[in-house]
Amino acid sequence: MKKRSKYKPKGVIMDTMAWLRAGMTRLEQCSASVTLKIRNHDAMNQLRLGTATHRNVDAIIDAMNVAEALAKRGTGAEWAAEIRTAQDHLLTLACRGVENGYRFIGRGEELKALNLGMEIHDAQLDAVTIRELEQAMDDVLENLRLRKMRMITPRKETTT
């Protein structure tokens, strides 16, 4: 069996000016912005109703991670503490949901923190360009690759 090469060629941008123009446009002018906001708010609504699935919680986690990355890059940096609080509540909610057989039900304080975090994320999306959002998403993927994020795992019971 022949060994596979690790070499992967880079993609070629055919129209660099169109690519640059697309990166400089505001995200709110793009139709993907509406789709992204609908996805996030639908996930929050499902969580509020107590019918959230694993995919809904993943959408909220993605939104909070991007909000943190955008804050670190300077967009909404004054809200970093509130974003971190929302992430903390989301972590406890997700861990509890995994322990309960993937049944995610938010408590009052958690929902309040997550709603504020989602409002901050919406404001960030209105303020950034497509390129800034891509850079923030790259930061999130890099942190995930380097395992700098807190992972959601069920708590192990220790018997002594």
C-alpha positions in Angstrom: 0.0 0.0 0.0 1.4 3.4 -1.0 1.9 6.1 1.6 -0.3 9.2 1.3 1.5 12.5 1.0 0.9 15.2 3.5 1.1 17.8 0.8 -2.1 19.6 0.0 -2.1 22.4 -2.5 -3.6 25.8 -1.6 -6.8 26.9 -3.2 -6.6 29.4 -6.0 -8.6 32.6 -5.9 -9.8 33.3 -9.5 -11.1 36.8 -8.9 -9.1 38.5 -6.2 -10.9 41.8 -6.4 -14.3 40.2 -5.9 -12.8 38.2 -3.0 -11.4 41.4 -1.4 -14.7 43.3 -1.9 -16.7 40.5 -0.3 -14.4 40.5 2.7 -14.9 44.3 3.2 -18.7 44.3 3.1 -20.6 44.4 6.3 -22.1 41.1 7.4 -25.5 42.8 7.9 -25.6 43.4 4.2 -25.2 39.7 3.4 -28.2 37.3 3.4 -26.2 34.8 5.4 -26.5 37.2 8.4 -30.2 36.7 8.6 -29.8 32.9 8.3 -27.2 32.8 11.1 -29.4 34.9 13.4 -32.5 32.8 12.7 -30.5 29.7 13.5 -29.1 31.1 16.8 -32.5 32.5 18.0 -34.3 29.3 17.1 -31.8 27.4 19.2 -32.4 29.8 22.1 -36.1 29.5 21.7 -35.9 25.7 21.8 -33.8 25.9 24.9 -36.3 28.2 26.5 -39.1 25.8 25.7 -37.2 22.8 27.0 -37.1 21.0 23.7 -33.5 21.7 22.8 -31.5 19.0 21.0 -27.8 18.4 20.9 -27.7 20.4 17.6 -29.4 23.4 19.2 -27.0 23.5 22.1 -24.1 23.2 19.6 -25.4 26.3 17.7 -25.5 28.3 21.0 -22.0 27.1 21.8 -20.7 28.2 18.4 -22.3 31.6 18.8 -20.8 32.2 22.3 -17.4 31.0 21.0 -17.5 33.4 18.1 -18.7 36.2 20.4 -15.7 35.6 22.6 -13.3 35.6 19.6 -14.8 38.8 18.3 -14.4 40.4 21.7 -10.8 39.4 21.9 -10.3 41.0 18.4 -11.8 44.3 19.7 -15.5 44.1 18.6 -17.5 44.3 21.9 -14.4 44.0 24.1 -16.2 45.9 26.9 -18.7 43.0 27.1 -16.1 40.3 27.6 -17.1 39.6 31.2 -20.8 39.1 30.2 -19.8 36.8 27.4 -17.6 34.7 29.8 -20.6 34.5 32.3 -22.8 33.3 29.5 -20.2 30.7 28.5 -20.0 29.5 32.2 -23.7 29.1 32.4 -23.8 27.4 29.0 -21.1 24.9 30.2 -23.1 24.0 33.3 -26.3 23.7 31.3 -24.6 21.4 28.7 -22.9 19.2 31.3 -26.2 18.8 33.1 -27.9 18.0 29.8 -25.3 15.3 28.9 -25.7 13.8 32.4 -29.5 13.7 31.9 -29.4 11.8 28.6 -29.1 14.8 26.3 -32.1 16.6 27.7 -31.2 20.3 27.8 -33.4 22.4 30.1 -32.2 25.9 31.0 -32.7 27.5 34.4 -33.7 31.1 34.9 -30.3 32.5 35.7 -28.7 30.5 32.8 -31.3 31.7 30.3 -30.9 35.3 31.4 -27.1 35.2 30.9 -27.5 33.4 27.6 -30.0 35.9 26.3 -27.6 38.8 27.1 -24.8 36.9 25.5 -26.9 36.3 22.3 -27.8 40.1 22.2 -24.1 40.9 22.4 -23.4 38.4 19.6 -26.2 40.0 17.5 -24.7 43.5 18.0 -21.3 42.2 17.1 -22.6 40.6 13.9 -24.1 43.9 12.9 -20.8 45.7 13.4 -18.3 43.3 11.7 -17.3 42.7 8.2 -17.3 39.3 6.6 -13.5 39.1 6.8 -13.5 39.9 10.6 -16.0 37.1 11.2 -13.9 34.7 9.2 -10.9 35.6 11.3 -12.9 35.1 14.5 -14.1 31.7 13.2 -10.5 30.8 12.4 -9.5 31.7 16.0 -12.2 29.5 17.3 -11.1 26.5 15.2 -7.5 27.1 16.2 -8.4 27.1 19.9 -10.4 23.9 19.4 -7.4 22.3 17.6 -5.0 23.3 20.4 -7.6 22.1 23.0 -7.7 25.5 24.7 -11.5 25.3 25.1 -13.4 23.7 28.0 -14.9 20.5 26.9 -18.3 19.2 27.8 -18.0 15.8 29.3 -20.2 13.9 31.8 -18.8 14.0 35.3 -17.4 10.7 36.5 -18.6 9.4 39.9 -15.6 8.4 42.0 -16.1 5.6 44.5 -13.7 5.3 47.4 
